[in-house]
Amino acid sequence: EFGLAPDGTVMLIDEVHTPDSSRFWKSGTYEARIMLGEEPENYDKEFIRLAYAEFGYRGDGEPPVMPDDLWISASERYIRIYEMLTGETFVPGAYPVEPRLHSNLAAAGILKTVNE
């Protein structure tokens, strides 16, 4: 998750605290749901794991194709999580992503341009 820059500065080199790597549970309903033997109300990718378990997939072999409705639900959920955590309205970035990514990395001095 972390690495050292040439000058010894510790740098984050991977994502951190995203719905893909962390578990977020709604605190207001957590205790009651646990007492009922239910899954906590979550804001992470656990609902995708649970959906795949319902398909009978347990992580062995090739996973089944994700149905369109699950893709849509995942997208909507991640947008909702973003808005809850940041307090900002989600605005999709420009597509295709590659030119924007190259521009941002070059501006940050991470990616060298052809002229450098």
PAVEX-696544 format. One record per atom (N, C-alpha, C): residue number from 1; x, y, z; atom name; chain; residue in one letter. Coordinates in Angstrom, 3 decimals. Layout:
  num         X         Y         Z  atomo  cadena  residuo
  NUM         X         Y         Z     CA       A        A
...
//
This chain:
  num         X         Y         Z  atomo  cadena  residuo
    1     0.803    -1.197     0.000      N       A        E
    1     0.000     0.000     0.000     CA       A        E
    1     0.850     1.267     0.000      C       A        E
    2     2.054     1.181     0.566      N       A        F
    2     2.918     2.353     0.650     CA       A        F
    2     4.259     2.058    -0.008      C       A        F
    3     4.944     3.088    -0.404      N       A        G
    3     6.269     2.946    -0.995     CA       A        G
    3     7.113     4.147    -0.621      C       A        G
    4     8.385     4.069    -0.952      N       A        L
    4     9.303     5.169    -0.672     CA       A        L
    4     9.691     5.853    -1.970      C       A        L
    5     9.616     7.174    -1.979      N       A        A
    5    10.094     7.965    -3.110     CA       A        A
    5    11.622     7.968    -3.057      C       A        A
    6    12.284     8.325    -4.157      N       A        P
    6    13.754     8.359    -4.153     CA       A        P
    6    14.348     9.200    -3.021      C       A        P
    7    13.624    10.229    -2.573      N       A        D
    7    14.144    11.073    -1.483     CA       A        D
    7    13.792    10.536    -0.095      C       A        D
    8    13.157     9.344    -0.032      N       A        G
    8    12.812     8.734     1.244     CA       A        G
    8    11.432     9.074     1.760      C       A        G
    9    10.693     9.907     1.043      N       A        T
    9     9.335    10.265     1.444     CA       A        T
    9     8.426     9.045     1.319      C       A        T
   10     7.636     8.776     2.365      N       A        V
   10     6.663     7.691     2.308     CA       A        V
   10     5.480     8.157     1.474      C       A        V
   11     5.091     7.322     0.498      N       A        M
   11     3.994     7.691    -0.403     CA       A        M
   11     2.961     6.574    -0.452      C       A        M
   12     1.706     6.969    -0.517      N       A        L
   12     0.627     6.020    -0.743     CA       A        L
   12     0.668     5.649    -2.215      C       A        L
   13     0.775     4.348    -2.528      N       A        I
   13     0.882     3.931    -3.919     CA       A        I
   13    -0.281     3.049    -4.344      C       A        I
   14    -1.280     2.969    -3.528      N       A        D
   14    -2.464     2.181    -3.842     CA       A        D
   14    -3.654     2.889    -3.215      C       A        D
   15    -4.833     2.405    -3.497      N       A        E
   15    -6.012     3.017    -2.894     CA       A        E
   15    -6.062     2.697    -1.405      C       A        E
   16    -6.796     3.500    -0.674      N       A        V
   16    -6.950     3.268     0.757     CA       A        V
   16    -8.338     3.745     1.180      C       A        V
   17    -8.952     2.997     2.057      N       A        H
   17   -10.276     3.318     2.591     CA       A        H
   17   -11.322     3.534     1.499      C       A        H
   18   -11.362     2.621     0.541      N       A        T
   18   -12.401     2.655    -0.483     CA       A        T
   18   -13.361     1.505    -0.217      C       A        T
   19   -14.517     1.499    -0.847      N       A        P
   19   -15.440     0.373    -0.676     CA       A        P
   19   -14.847    -0.963    -1.133      C       A        P
   20   -13.779    -0.930    -1.916      N       A        D
   20   -13.142    -2.169    -2.357     CA       A        D
   20   -12.204    -2.757    -1.317      C       A        D
   21   -11.702    -1.943    -0.407      N       A        S
   21   -10.711    -2.448     0.539     CA       A        S
   21   -11.138    -2.334     1.998      C       A        S
   22   -12.204    -1.650     2.266      N       A        S
   22   -12.631    -1.418     3.647     CA       A        S
   22   -14.099    -1.780     3.804      C       A        S
   23   -14.469    -2.088     5.026      N       A        R
   23   -15.874    -2.361     5.330     CA       A        R
   23   -16.467    -1.123     5.984      C       A        R
   24   -17.561    -0.635     5.428      N       A        F
   24   -18.289     0.497     5.998     CA       A        F
   24   -19.676     0.004     6.377      C       A        F
   25   -20.042     0.133     7.649      N       A        W
   25   -21.360    -0.274     8.117     CA       A        W
   25   -22.075     0.931     8.697      C       A        W
   26   -23.379     0.986     8.485      N       A        K
   26   -24.187     2.084     9.011     CA       A        K
   26   -24.337     1.890    10.518      C       A        K
   27   -23.807     2.826    11.279      N       A        S
   27   -23.775     2.665    12.734     CA       A        S
   27   -25.163     2.657    13.359      C       A        S
   28   -26.100     3.414    12.797      N       A        G
   28   -27.427     3.512    13.388     CA       A        G
   28   -28.247     2.235    13.344      C       A        G
   29   -27.902     1.309    12.457      N       A        T
   29   -28.671     0.059    12.342     CA       A        T
   29   -27.827    -1.171    12.656      C       A        T
   30   -26.548    -0.980    12.903      N       A        Y
   30   -25.622    -2.103    13.069     CA       A        Y
   30   -26.053    -3.063    14.181      C       A        Y
   31   -26.200    -2.535    15.392      N       A        E
   31   -26.475    -3.387    16.551     CA       A        E
   31   -27.780    -4.164    16.397      C       A        E
   32   -28.838    -3.491    15.965      N       A        A
   32   -30.142    -4.155    15.818     CA       A        A
   32   -30.076    -5.268    14.777      C       A        A
   33   -29.414    -5.033    13.676      N       A        R
   33   -29.324    -6.046    12.620     CA       A        R
   33   -28.506    -7.249    13.085      C       A        R
   34   -27.424    -7.002    13.790      N       A        I
   34   -26.597    -8.100    14.304     CA       A        I
   34   -27.405    -8.935    15.289      C       A        I
   35   -28.161    -8.271    16.165      N       A        M
   35   -28.971    -9.002    17.148     CA       A        M
   35   -30.038    -9.859    16.473      C       A        M
   36   -30.487    -9.446    15.290      N       A        L
   36   -31.474   -10.220    14.532     CA       A        L
   36   -30.816   -11.280    13.651      C       A        L
   37   -29.484   -11.348    13.700      N       A        G
   37   -28.763   -12.310    12.875     CA       A        G
   37   -28.667   -11.893    11.416      C       A        G
   38   -28.870   -10.606    11.164      N       A        E
   38   -28.827   -10.095     9.796     CA       A        E
   38   -27.467    -9.467     9.504      C       A        E
   39   -27.166    -9.350     8.218      N       A        E
   39   -25.949    -8.659     7.793     CA       A        E
   39   -26.068    -7.180     8.166      C       A        E
   40   -24.964    -6.552     8.570      N       A        P
   40   -25.013    -5.108     8.801     CA       A        P
   40   -25.368    -4.383     7.507      C       A        P
   41   -26.037    -3.260     7.643      N       A        E
   41   -26.308    -2.423     6.473     CA       A        E
   41   -24.950    -1.883     6.030      C       A        E
   42   -24.516    -2.290     4.839      N       A        N
   42   -23.142    -1.979     4.450     CA       A        N
   42   -23.055    -1.015     3.285      C       A        N
   43   -21.918    -0.355     3.243      N       A        Y
   43   -21.589     0.575     2.163     CA       A        Y
   43   -20.222     0.173     1.611      C       A        Y
   44   -20.155    -1.037     1.110      N       A        D
   44   -18.915    -1.555     0.559     CA       A        D
   44   -19.263    -2.609    -0.482      C       A        D
   45   -18.293    -3.415    -0.880      N       A        K
   45   -18.554    -4.401    -1.931     CA       A        K
   45   -19.120    -5.712    -1.393      C       A        K
   46   -19.425    -5.787    -0.110      N       A        E
   46   -19.944    -7.024     0.472     CA       A        E
   46   -21.221    -7.483    -0.224      C       A        E
   47   -22.060    -6.548    -0.664      N       A        F
   47   -23.301    -6.946    -1.323     CA       A        F
   47   -23.022    -7.708    -2.618      C       A        F
   48   -21.890    -7.430    -3.264      N       A        I
   48   -21.523    -8.182    -4.473     CA       A        I
   48   -21.110    -9.595    -4.084      C       A        I
   49   -20.337    -9.732    -3.014      N       A        R
   49   -19.966   -11.071    -2.531     CA       A        R
   49   -21.217   -11.874    -2.192      C       A        R
   50   -22.149   -11.227    -1.504      N       A        L
   50   -23.385   -11.921    -1.123     CA       A        L
   50   -24.193   -12.333    -2.351      C       A        L
   51   -24.247   -11.473    -3.368      N       A        A
   51   -24.970   -11.810    -4.601     CA       A        A
   51   -24.319   -13.007    -5.283      C       A        A
   52   -23.003   -13.025    -5.351      N       A        Y
   52   -22.312   -14.162    -5.973     CA       A        Y
   52   -22.527   -15.438    -5.165      C       A        Y
   53   -22.577   -15.322    -3.840      N       A        A
   53   -22.860   -16.495    -3.010     CA       A        A
   53   -24.245   -17.045    -3.328      C       A        A
   54   -25.206   -16.149    -3.578      N       A        E
   54   -26.550   -16.598    -3.964     CA       A        E
   54   -26.532   -17.327    -5.304      C       A        E
   55   -25.579   -16.969    -6.186      N       A        F
   55   -25.427   -17.667    -7.470     CA       A        F
   55   -24.748   -19.021    -7.278      C       A        F
   56   -24.251   -19.278    -6.050      N       A        G
   56   -23.540   -20.517    -5.772     CA       A        G
   56   -22.031   -20.399    -5.934      C       A        G
   57   -21.537   -19.205    -6.214      N       A        Y
   57   -20.102   -19.006    -6.402     CA       A        Y
   57   -19.451   -18.707    -5.062      C       A        Y
   58   -18.383   -19.436    -4.748      N       A        R
   58   -17.696   -19.274    -3.464     CA       A        R
   58   -16.233   -18.864    -3.625      C       A        R
   59   -15.852   -18.434    -4.837      N       A        G
   59   -14.486   -17.980    -5.047     CA       A        G
   59   -13.601   -18.968    -5.769      C       A        G
   60   -14.094   -20.156    -6.031      N       A        D
   60   -13.301   -21.151    -6.745     CA       A        D
   60   -13.641   -21.120    -8.227      C       A        D
   61   -12.604   -21.117    -9.050      N       A        G
   61   -12.822   -21.140   -10.489     CA       A        G
   61   -13.238   -19.791   -11.035      C       A        G
   62   -13.670   -19.821   -12.277      N       A        E
   62   -14.080   -18.608   -12.982     CA       A        E
   62   -15.416   -18.109   -12.423      C       A        E
   63   -15.505   -16.842   -12.018      N       A        P
   63   -16.789   -16.338   -11.496     CA       A        P
   63   -17.812   -16.216   -12.622      C       A        P
   64   -19.087   -16.322   -12.275      N       A        P
   64   -20.113   -16.109   -13.298     CA       A        P
   64   -20.103   -14.653   -13.762      C       A        P
   65   -20.615   -14.432   -14.958      N       A        V
   65   -20.714   -13.077   -15.491     CA       A        V
   65   -21.631   -12.263   -14.583      C       A        V
   66   -21.197   -11.047   -14.252      N       A        M
   66   -22.013   -10.191   -13.393     CA       A        M
   66   -23.205    -9.681   -14.195      C       A        M
   67   -24.419    -9.924   -13.708      N       A        P
   67   -25.608    -9.442   -14.422     CA       A        P
   67   -25.646    -7.910   -14.484      C       A        P
   68   -26.274    -7.393   -15.536      N       A        D
   68   -26.355    -5.938   -15.723     CA       A        D
   68   -26.952    -5.229   -14.517      C       A        D
   69   -27.995    -5.819   -13.917      N       A        D
   69   -28.630    -5.145   -12.782     CA       A        D
   69   -27.687    -5.035   -11.587      C       A        D
   70   -26.766    -5.992   -11.443      N       A        L
   70   -25.789    -5.915   -10.358     CA       A        L
   70   -24.733    -4.848   -10.661      C       A        L
   71   -24.317    -4.727   -11.940      N       A        W
   71   -23.409    -3.646   -12.343     CA       A        W
   71   -24.033    -2.287   -12.024      C       A        W
   72   -25.290    -2.126   -12.393      N       A        I
   72   -25.984    -0.853   -12.168     CA       A        I
   72   -26.096    -0.567   -10.675      C       A        I
   73   -26.483    -1.584    -9.915      N       A        S
   73   -26.610    -1.427    -8.468     CA       A        S
   73   -25.265    -1.061    -7.833      C       A        S
   74   -24.191    -1.710    -8.292      N       A        A
   74   -22.855    -1.407    -7.759     CA       A        A
   74   -22.466     0.033    -8.070      C       A        A
   75   -22.718     0.470    -9.292      N       A        S
   75   -22.394     1.850    -9.679     CA       A        S
   75   -23.169     2.848    -8.836      C       A        S
   76   -24.466     2.612    -8.688      N       A        E
   76   -25.300     3.519    -7.893     CA       A        E
   76   -24.847     3.550    -6.439      C       A        E
   77   -24.498     2.387    -5.906      N       A        R
   77   -24.063     2.301    -4.513     CA       A        R
   77   -22.739     3.042    -4.315      C       A        R
   78   -21.789     2.863    -5.223      N       A        Y
   78   -20.499     3.530    -5.091     CA       A        Y
   78   -20.650     5.046    -5.199      C       A        Y
   79   -21.547     5.494    -6.047      N       A        I
   79   -21.811     6.934    -6.144     CA       A        I
   79   -22.402     7.439    -4.830      C       A        I
   80   -23.346     6.696    -4.273      N       A        R
   80   -23.970     7.074    -2.997     CA       A        R
   80   -22.916     7.109    -1.880      C       A        R
   81   -22.023     6.113    -1.862      N       A        I
   81   -20.960     6.074    -0.851     CA       A        I
   81   -20.050     7.295    -0.994      C       A        I
   82   -19.663     7.594    -2.221      N       A        Y
   82   -18.814     8.765    -2.479     CA       A        Y
   82   -19.477    10.022    -1.921      C       A        Y
   83   -20.759    10.196    -2.221      N       A        E
   83   -21.468    11.401    -1.785     CA       A        E
   83   -21.622    11.452    -0.271      C       A        E
   84   -21.843    10.297     0.368      N       A        M
   84   -21.965    10.267     1.829     CA       A        M
   84   -20.634    10.603     2.501      C       A        M
   85   -19.543    10.046     1.986      N       A        L
   85   -18.238    10.252     2.610     CA       A        L
   85   -17.662    11.637     2.356      C       A        L
   86   -17.926    12.201     1.179      N       A        T
   86   -17.334    13.500     0.836     CA       A        T
   86   -18.262    14.674     1.080      C       A        T
   87   -19.575    14.413     1.138      N       A        G
   87   -20.538    15.500     1.253     CA       A        G
   87   -20.689    16.272    -0.044      C       A        G
   88   -20.146    15.736    -1.127      N       A        E
   88   -20.213    16.397    -2.430     CA       A        E
   88   -21.033    15.564    -3.408      C       A        E
   89   -21.587    16.228    -4.408      N       A        T
   89   -22.315    15.534    -5.463     CA       A        T
   89   -21.313    14.917    -6.425      C       A        T
   90   -21.539    13.665    -6.778      N       A        F
   90   -20.658    12.979    -7.721     CA       A        F
   90   -20.822    13.564    -9.113      C       A        F
   91   -19.711    13.886    -9.738      N       A        V
   91   -19.705    14.366   -11.118     CA       A        V
   91   -18.788    13.432   -11.900      C       A        V
   92   -19.332    12.689   -12.871      N       A        P
   92   -18.481    11.762   -13.626     CA       A        P
   92   -17.364    12.511   -14.346      C       A        P
   93   -16.210    11.882   -14.442      N       A        G
   93   -15.084    12.458   -15.164     CA       A        G
   93   -15.281    12.315   -16.659      C       A        G
   94   -14.433    12.992   -17.397      N       A        A
   94   -14.495    12.945   -18.858     CA       A        A
   94   -14.061    11.576   -19.364      C       A        A
   95   -14.675    11.162   -20.447      N       A        Y
   95   -14.318     9.899   -21.092     CA       A        Y
   95   -13.918    10.177   -22.515      C       A        Y
   96   -12.971     9.451   -23.075      N       A        P
   96   -12.281     8.336   -22.426     CA       A        P
   96   -11.353     8.820   -21.310      C       A        P
   97   -11.037     7.918   -20.401      N       A        V
   97   -10.283     8.248   -19.198     CA       A        V
   97    -8.799     8.490   -19.491      C       A        V
   98    -8.238     7.772   -20.450      N       A        E
   98    -6.784     7.804   -20.663     CA       A        E
   98    -6.201     9.206   -20.850      C       A        E
   99    -6.762    10.077   -21.695      N       A        P
   99    -6.170    11.422   -21.821     CA       A        P
   99    -6.188    12.202   -20.504      C       A        P
  100    -7.279    12.093   -19.751      N       A        R
  100    -7.380    12.785   -18.460     CA       A        R
  100    -6.356    12.227   -17.479      C       A        R
  101    -6.199    10.910   -17.460      N       A        L
  101    -5.238    10.263   -16.579     CA       A        L
  101    -3.814    10.708   -16.914      C       A        L
  102    -3.459    10.683   -18.192      N       A        H
  102    -2.123    11.128   -18.609     CA       A        H
  102    -1.889    12.587   -18.217      C       A        H
  103    -2.877    13.435   -18.446      N       A        S
  103    -2.756    14.852   -18.124     CA       A        S
  103    -2.542    15.061   -16.627      C       A        S
  104    -3.331    14.380   -15.803      N       A        N
  104    -3.213    14.524   -14.348     CA       A        N
  104    -1.872    14.002   -13.837      C       A        N
  105    -1.423    12.859   -14.370      N       A        L
  105    -0.140    12.302   -13.940     CA       A        L
  105     1.022    13.193   -14.375      C       A        L
  106     0.939    13.747   -15.576      N       A        A
  106     1.987    14.661   -16.050     CA       A        A
  106     2.006    15.931   -15.203      C       A        A
  107     0.826    16.470   -14.889      N       A        A
  107     0.740    17.686   -14.075     CA       A        A
  107     1.306    17.465   -12.674      C       A        A
  108     1.183    16.237   -12.164      N       A        A
  108     1.710    15.918   -10.836     CA       A        A
  108     3.193    15.560   -10.879      C       A        A
  109     3.769    15.534   -12.092      N       A        G
  109     5.183    15.201   -12.218     CA       A        G
  109     5.480    13.723   -12.110      C       A        G
  110     4.450    12.902   -12.191      N       A        I
  110     4.616    11.452   -12.063     CA       A        I
  110     4.905    10.811   -13.412      C       A        I
  111     4.350    11.368   -14.459      N       A        L
  111     4.493    10.829   -15.807     CA       A        L
  111     5.280    11.819   -16.646      C       A        L
  112     6.331    11.352   -17.246      N       A        K
  112     7.145    12.212   -18.107     CA       A        K
  112     6.502    12.285   -19.485      C       A        K
  113     6.521    13.453   -20.085      N       A        T
  113     6.009    13.605   -21.443     CA       A        T
  113     7.124    13.281   -22.429      C       A        T
  114     6.781    13.123   -23.693      N       A        V
  114     7.749    12.769   -24.730     CA       A        V
  114     8.845    13.817   -24.839      C       A        V
  115     8.535    15.078   -24.615      N       A        N
  115     9.498    16.173   -24.758     CA       A        N
  115    10.483    16.281   -23.593      C       A        N
  116    10.234    15.557   -22.511      N       A        E
  116    11.103    15.701   -21.324     CA       A        E
  116    12.271    14.751   -21.385      C       A        E
//
